[in-house]
């Protein structure tokens, strides 16, 4: 309650009154004494927070709440070498805690089904009580042992609908587990793809450094021989420094994405990675007809609709009677049984009861209206999910096809620049071309290489997103018919 008071914006305590209270209580030391505050800080409210609770130490809190140690990632038994994208995805889904969390929630929902089914079975209670009575027949104190049992005979579908709703929630959580597996698969594949991108860009940057250094060597030879001015080596040296700076930037980006990949797969994320041949193939990635009804997002909403329909049935059934068979019995262990007025007497009864709510102030009708509205809303959410899935898949497919067409133009441009570079090198050696033209040609070649690598990896990214949008990631990465954290993945 103290914390709530401290955060309440309507407390009638001004700063002046808070200081006044602190000053008057300073002479009386107690467990709620004020802690010395830095000058200029906002004064603490006068809520009763003990000093030991004012200390915010994460290390102590971690001990008190039994914070578990970080779970070590499973070490891959694959021999050292290249880490394929599919293997990285398989490692990630086997150990990522978000999937473990989703599976644990599924176990919780499964227990909810058993809890709902308990309504089909008898409810048995036993107890013992003691007391006194002013009745002359029962005398003084007594000790009474009792046993009761109740069996639902007919309830117009109350328990059935509760079981149906619980089963729908289980199906919803099953779809959530599938969705989380897809999320981790996509995130891991994206990390692998980015590592591969910067592997290629780092190699391209190193090639640029080597090429510009060769131009520098040529410029120094010509300058030392008196065939060109001293400005040529200076210009070439500046380009070498720029190329090395670019190499350092690419290496830094590569290191960052390797660390990102290691959060999914562990130490094997430091290896050289490779992408799937299916991403490189121009047609394999879009083979097959997508079935959006099988998408986890759509399945989740469909399960929510089933739960809403079951809830609607339950709220309608709540207006009808519940028929039960009730049996009770008790025995006076000590004294007189108040039901039979006999010492150590025994009493029992068996009866059929019918109970129905007669008036609840309109609560039942309001619940029915709310459940009907929820069921109608879930129908529209299904349509929305299907529309979004179709829109996303078409958008990624068009991007992939467009990138595939542009890639040929970039490769043609690169080949043209290579021919120009070779011509400029010969002309520079003959003294008919400036070194600046040769350096610019080398820069153009590097830019064309970088553009080609960027466009290639963008193309692969578009294909990966298309696979995710059509729900084919598990098939693509070989996860179907595999056990993932105790769950069997089937098509």
Secondary structure, 3 states (H helix, E strand, C coil): CHHHHHHCCCCCCCHHHHHHHHHHHCCCCCCCCCCCCCCCCCCCCCCCCCHHHCCCCHHHHHHHCCCCCCCCCCCCCCCCCCEEHHHHHHHHHHHCHHHHHHHHHHHHHHHHHHHHHHHHCCEEEEEEEEECCCCCCCCCCEEEEEEEEEEEEECCCHHHHHHHHHHHHHHHHHHHHHHHHHHHHHHHHHHHHHHHHHHHHHHHHHHHHHHHHHHHHHHHHHHHCCCCCCHHHHHHHHHHHHHHHHHHHHHHHHHHHHHHHHHHHHHHHHCCEECCHHHHCCCHHHCCCCCHHHCHHHHHHHHHHHHHHHHHHHHHHCCCCEEEEEEEEEEEEECEECCCCEECCEEEEEEEEEECCCCCCCHHHHHHHHHHHHHHHHHHHHHHHHHHHHHHHHHHHHHHHHHHHHHHHHHHHHHHHHHHHHHHHHHHHCCCCCHHHHHHHHHHHHHHHHHHHHHHHHHHHHHHHHHHHCCCHHHHCCCCCEEECCEEECC
